[in-house]
Amino acid sequence: MEAGIEPEDIGQNPEYAGRLEYHGDKKKDCTLKITDLRERDSATYKFRFITDQTRGRYYGDPGVTLSVTGLQVKVTGGHQDKTLTCSTTCTLTDNPTYIWYKNGHKVKEDTSSLDSDSFSDTDSYSCAVKGHEDLHSPAVYGPRNTSVSVSPSGEIVEGSSVTLTCSSDANPPVQSYTWWYKKNGGEHQSMTGPQHVFNQIQSSDTGEYYCVSQNEMGTDRSRTMNMDVKCE
């Protein structure tokens, strides 16, 4: 361990809650069982024992490195001709059959690729290998629940600093955020990125703002937020 850096006690990490089983005897055997493995469990694990002596903490170097891999759906192609590919870094034998799911319901048994010209932004897709249907890939889906928040909240006064933040749930993660505003009867694109920052906001910035989030699966628009800038 690096000097001065306290290691994480995974027993106190909520990510491992209910998934740890200690099979050691706290004397010579330090066996630990992790159930329901996830890709984010990939890490180097070390046991530690603590004595009643000053600086009496000892680690089992170099530890055990755990690498967890699983199925993943990759998205390629354009908006109208997407291809979904079920892939894994594991070596699969016997030319496996893949099962495809739409919104959690089985829709097709096929090869590792799924072609369609009718994917919906609002649907989610996942895959599994036949015979191991309990091990689904994470679902891929277009942006959803896109929303805009403003900081600081409350009355907005001319000359103050204001930040609009766009957030969205998506897998794969959002690739781009685009901001739009409406005023004086027109609609205009203003900025890109998850945040729209006004360092010194002006009364002329009063208007209706919304953002559009996009990933490989589709797009989603937030509700319109009315921003009223008060003169000092």
N, C-alpha and C positions, 0 to 999 in steps of 0.2 A: 504494500500500500504506500501511496505517496505520503510523505510526512505531513502531519496536521490535517489530513483528510479522513473524516470518519466514514466508514463504509455504511451502506444502507442495510438496515435490518429488514429483510424481506418479510419477516413475520409481522411487521408493523405496517406493511404496505397493503392498502386495500385491494390492489390489483391481484394479490395472491390469496385473498380471503376465501377460506373454505377449500383451498386447493393444495395446501401443504400438509404432509404427513411425515412426522419424524419417526424413523424406525431404528435410530441408534440407541445405544445404552449409556450415552454421556460419559463413557470411560475410554473405550477403544474404537467404538463404532459410531461414525457421524453420518449415517445414511439418511438422506432426505428424499422423499418422494413428492414430485409435483404432478398433479393431475390436471386434466383439461388443458393441455399445453396450447399456448398461443405463440404466434410469431414474435410478439414483443417480449416473450420470455427469453429470447436469445440474449445471452450475457455470459460473463465469467462469474462463477459462483465459488465462494470460499467459505469454509467453516471458521468460526472464531470461538476461542474459549477465553474466559476472563478469570483471573485469580484475585486473591485478596491482597496481592502485593502491588506497590506503586509501579505504574507502567506495566502491570502484569496482564497485558492483552496480547494474544498470539493468533496469528492467522495461518491458514493452511495454504501456503504458496506452492505452486503457481495457480492453484485452483483448477476447476473443471469448466471448460468452455462448452456451452450448449448452443447449438444452432438449430432453430426450429423453422422448417419450411412448410409451405402448404400451397393449395391451389389458388390461383389468381386469375381473374378475368382481365385481359388486356383489350383495349379499345383502339381500333385503327380505322382509317378511312374518313370520309367526309360526312356531313350532316345527313345526306340522303342515302349513302351507301356504306354504312358502318359495318365492320366485321368484329365480332367478339371471339376471342381466342382464350380457351381454358389452358393455362400453362402451369408448370411446376418445375422446380429445380431438382425434384426427386426423380430417380430413374424408374419409369414404369415399363413393365414387360407385358407380353401377350397382347399387344395392340388393343389397349383398353377402349371401352365404349364410354363416352361421356354423356351425362344426363344434364339437360339444361332446365333451369327453373325461371319462371316469370312471376314476380311478386310472391315467391315462395312456393308456387305450384308447378309441378312438372309439366313441361310442354313438349319436350323432344328428347329422343335418344339419338346421338349423332357422333360425328368426329369431334375433334377438339375445337373446331371453328364453327361459328354460327353466323350465317349471312342473312340479312333481312333488310328490306327497304321500308319497313313499317315500324321501326323502333319508336317508342313513345318516350318523351322527356319525363313523364310521370311514372313510368314503370321501372322496376329494378330487375336485374338479371344476375343469376349465379349459376355455378356448375358444380358437379361432383363426378367422381369416377364410379361406374357401375360396380356394385359390390361393396362400395364404401359410401353409401348415400348419406350416412350420418356426418360425413366430413365435407360440408359445403365450403366453397370459396366465399370470401366476403362479397356481398352484392355490389354491383355497380349501378349507378343511377344518376340522372341529371340533377342539377341544383334544385333544392326545394327549401321552403321556409326562408326565403331571402327577405331580409329586413334591414331597415335603416335606423340607426340610433344617433343621437346628438349629444355632444359633450362640450361644455357643461350643460346640464339640463336647466330648465327655467327660462326666464325672459332673456332674450338676446338683444344686447345693446350695441349700437354702432361703435366700431373701434376695438371691440373685444376679439379674442381668439376663439374660434369655433371649429370643431372637428365633427364631420359626418362620417360614420363608419358603416360599411355594408358587410353583412355576414350572411353565410349561406351554408347549408348542409349538402355535401356532394361527395360522391366517390366515383371516379377519381376526383381529387381536390379541384376546386375552382381554378381555372386557368386565367381568367380575366374578369375584372369588374369594370363596368362602364357607367358613368354618371350622366344623367339627363336632368334638365330643368325646364320648367315652363313659366313663362312670364310674358306679359304684353301680347298674349294670344299666340305666341310662337313656342316651339319646342326645340331645344338645342342640346347637343352633346357637349359636356363641359370638361370632364377629366376621366382618366382611367386609374385603376388601383383601388384597393379596399377602403381607402380613406380619402375624403375630400376636405382639405384644410383651408380655412379662411384665417390668415394671420391677423388681419385687421378688417373685420367684416364691415360692409357698408350697407346703408339702407337700400341701395340699388340691387343688393343681393337677395332681397325679399323675393320669394317665389316658391314654386312647388318643385321638389326634388325627389328623384327615385333612382335606383341603381338596377342594373341588369348583370346577373352572374352567368358565367358560361364555363362548361367543361366539355370533354369529348362526347358526352352523351346528350347534351342539350343546353337550354338556357332557361332562366327563370327571372321574373321581374318582381321587385319589391312593391309594396304599396307606396303611394305618393305621400310625401311628408311636406306639409306647408310650413315654411320658415318665414317668420315675420320679424324683421330687424327694426328695433325701435331707435329713434334718434335720441341723442343725449339731451 
